[in-house]
Structures are given as C-alpha cells and as structure tokens.
Amino acid sequence: MYYTSLHNATKIEGDRVKNNSEVVSDKNHPMPYTRLESVVLSVVEEGLQVLLAKRSEAPHAGRWALPGGVLRIDLDLTLDAAAQRVMHERLGITLPGLEQFCAVGGARRDPRAPWALSVVYRVLVTIDAVQAIAGKRIEALEWRQVDRAMSDPLAFDHAELIGRAVGITRAQLEGMVMPRGLLAEHFTLTELQLTCEQVLGHPIDKSSFRRKLADRNLVEPVEGAMRGGAFRPAQLFRLK
C-alpha cells in the first residue's frame, strides 16, 4: 500500500499508484481515525453558551457532544474544507470565521479505533446568524451555558475541548482582543461592555474598559449614527 499526495493521486490499487508521480512512502503504517469537531460559541440569554448535538448512534448514543464528523480524503481537499462540510452535514449551515485552534489525539479517545485524532475548530457567532437544524446522526441541538457544559458528562473528551475554547476566548478578551463574531456591525459602548462581561462571566470596570479601548484605538464612531431616546441618544461605534 502506498501513501500519496492527495492532489496528485487519482487512484490507489494494491501496490500500484496510477497517474501519480509523488510517492511519499511505500510502507504500510496504521493511520489514526481522524475527526473534525467544532466549538460554536454565542451569547444567549445573557451568557456565553456552546452549541451541543445529541448523538443518535453509538458510541455514546443519546449523549450530548460537540457537532463533528470524520475526515474524508475522498471529499476533503483541506482540513478547513472538511470542517465546513461536516458542519453543513450536521447543522445544515456554513460557518464563516471557523478557525482551527487545537488538535488532540490518543489511544483511548474513541472506542471505534485504536488511535483517534480530533482537529478542533472554534467560531464566535451572534445567535441570529445560526439557523441550525439537527442533521446527519443528530437527534437534537441545544445551546448550553459554557461553565455547565464544561462540567457535564458529555461524550468523549468534549467537555475538555469546550474548556480549551472558552479559555482561549476569555484570555483573548482579557488582552482586549474584541469578540468580533459576537457583535453586531454597529454597537454602543455600553453594548460592547455588556457583551464582554457576558463572555468573561464577571463585571468590568467601565472607566478602565473605555480607557483601554481608546488607548488601543480599537473602535471608531459611526458618523451620524445614534441609538436611544430623544434626550440622551448614544453614539454607535464599530470595530476597527
């Protein structure tokens, strides 16, 4: 058996490779069972929540997990393309902004294989932008508060993966990297602070927050755009 470049190989037959000039190896090495998992985060009901899928098939049938699926080398030219394909199959949507943030693997992660690898993606979305439906091998979908999800008995090691994604998101925000995917295009500074507090899970000092925004030149006013009542309308801003 040969292992070949996906772009150059058109057919593998026994120990022969047709129409391929780039043979990587002629040794038969066992390959890991490879999956794509996605951590979809949004602010729902005044808190940071994660989208979970109830599995319809073994292993862990009936348990909640991250939406995900198997890498298909016959269908997927890249990992990013694979992640989007899986999301379309599982949720019926594509997710702009889906970013790979870690990969985990081990010999006891999945009972279907002796060694399983997961490439894990994260995306921040507004709840209105996600019109997901339960798709292939999924019984139901549910938004769940992230701190609860991280302690719940989810399938596989998905609670740990959610913890990693939430930790990265909160650390970035502590460093004043704004959660762009969670924000409307235009917002007031009060709305921006509220979203950041919902992601972090604790209040933020208003004066300090606005000073950091100004010092780092993170936002700019939208000319002529205001929100609120007639007496004290609030200026609308956007991220730079």
N, C-alpha and C positions, 0 to 999 in steps of 0.2 A: 504493500500500500504506500502511495506517495502522498506527501503533503505539499500543496502547491499554492501559488498565488491565486487568490480568488478572482482577480481581474483578468489573469491570463489563461487560467484553466477553463476549458469548456466541458470536459468530461474526464472522469477518472474510471478506469476499468481495470480491476485487478492490480497488476503491477505496471500498467501502461498508462501514460498520460497523453491524450490526444490534443493536438493544437496548442501545446504549451511548451515554452522554451525556458521556463524558470522553475526548476525543481528545487524545493527548499531542503528536503530530506528524503532519504529512501528507507528510513527506519520507522517501524510501527510503534509509536508512543501513544499510550492511552491519553485521551483528551478529556478535560473537565466538562461537566454538564453546566452550560453557561446560560444565565438568565439576565434579563433586564428588569429592574424594579424602579418604580418612580414614587417619590415622596411629593405629593401635591399639597401645598400649604395655602391657606387663605384665612382671612379674618372673618369669622362667622359668629354672630350673636356676642359681639364684644370680646372675643378671644381668638387666639391663634388655634386653628384646627387643621387636621390632616384628613384627607380622603382615604377611606378604607373600603376594601372589597370583601364580601363574604364568599368564600370559596365553595364551589359546587361539587368538586371532585377531590378524591384522595390524591396526595396525603393532606390531612387536616381539613377534610370536608366539613363545612359548617362553621369553620373558624374564620375570624377576620384577619386580613393581611393587606399588605400594600398591593396595588394593582401591578401586575408584571407578567412576563412570559418568556419563552425560550428564544434564544438567538437562533436564527435560521440562515445558514450560509448560502442556501439556495435562493433566499429572498432579500437578504440584508447586505448592502454594499459597505455600510459603516455601522458603528455602534449607535450613533445618533439616529440614523435611519431606522435601525432596529427598535430603538426606544419609541420613536413616533409610531411605527407600525403596531407595536404592542399596545400602546395607548389607544389607538384607533380601534383595535380589536376588542379591548377590554372595556373602554369607556365611550366609544363612538365619537371621539374628538381628537384633534391635534392640539398640541400644547406648545405654542411659541414660547421661547425662553427656557425650555427644558435643558438643564445643564448637568453634565456628569460631575459628581462630587466625591465619589469614593468607589472602591471595588473591594469586595470581601470574598474570601474563599476558605474552604476547609473540607476535611474528610467526613465530617458528620453533620453538615448543614442541611442535607436533603436526603431522605431515605430512598429516593429514586436512583441515586448514583453514588459511587464510592468517593467521588470528589466533586464538589459543586462550587461554582464561581458565580457571583452576582455583581454586575456593573450597575451602580445605583445613581439615579438621577434625582434632581430636585427642581421644583418650579414654584414660584410665588404667583398667585393669581387672585383677581377680585372674584368674589363669589358669583357675580352676574356673568362673568366670562366663561364659566364652566357649566355647560348644559350637558352633563354626563349622563349616560344611561348604562345600566348593567348589561355587559356584552358577553363575549365568549367565556364560558366556565365561571361565570359570576352570578350568584343568586341575588345580591343586593349591594347597594352602595350606601355609605354613611359618612357624614362629617363627624369627627370626634375630637374633643379638646386634647391638645398635644400632650399635656402632662398626664392625663388619664391614659392616653394611648401608650405612652412610654412605660406604664406600669401594668397594663393589661396583658393577659396571656395570649398574645397574637401568635399566628402561625410562624414557624421557622424562627429566625432571629430578627423579625421585622420591627419589634419594639426598639431594639438597639439601633437599627438603621434610622428610625424616626428620631431617636435621641441625637444621633450624629447630625442629622439635617437641621434639627431645631437648634442644636448647639452652634453650628456654623452660622445660621441665620441670626441668632441673637448676638453672637460675637461680632459679626459684621456691623450690626446696628449699633452696638456699643462703641464701635470705631467710627460711627457716623457714615456708614455706607447705607444709604436710604433703601428701603424695601420697594423698589420701583414697581415691581409686579403687583403689589398690594394697593397701589394708589391710583386714584382717578387721574386723568391728564392734568386737571386743574384742581386745586385744593386750597383751603385756608391754612394758615399756620397752626391754628387750633386743631383742625382735622388731621394734619400731618403728625402733630404731637400725640394725638389720641391713638392713631394707628401704630405709632412706635411703642406706646405704652402697652397696647394690646399684644404686640409681638413679644415684648420683653417680659410682660407679666407683672410689671410694677410701675408706679408713677415716676415721672421725670420732672425735674425742676424746670419750670417754664423759662426763667431768665437765663439759666445756663444753656438750655437747649437752643434758644434763639440766638444766643451769642455764638455758639458753635456753628450754627447754620450760616451766620453772617461771616464769621472768621474764615470758614472754609469755602465760602461762596457757592453753596450747594443749590440754592433756589433763586429764582428771579420772578419779579411780579409780572403778571399778565396785564398788559396795558389796557385800561378801561374796563377790566373785568372785576366785578364785585359780587359779594353774596351777603344776604341778610336783609334786615328790615330797613325802613326808610331813614331811621335816626342814626344807627351805627352799623352801616354796611362794612363787611370785611373784605379786604383785598384778596384776590385769588393769586396763587403762585403756581409755578411748575418747576420740576427738577431741571437742572442744567445738564 
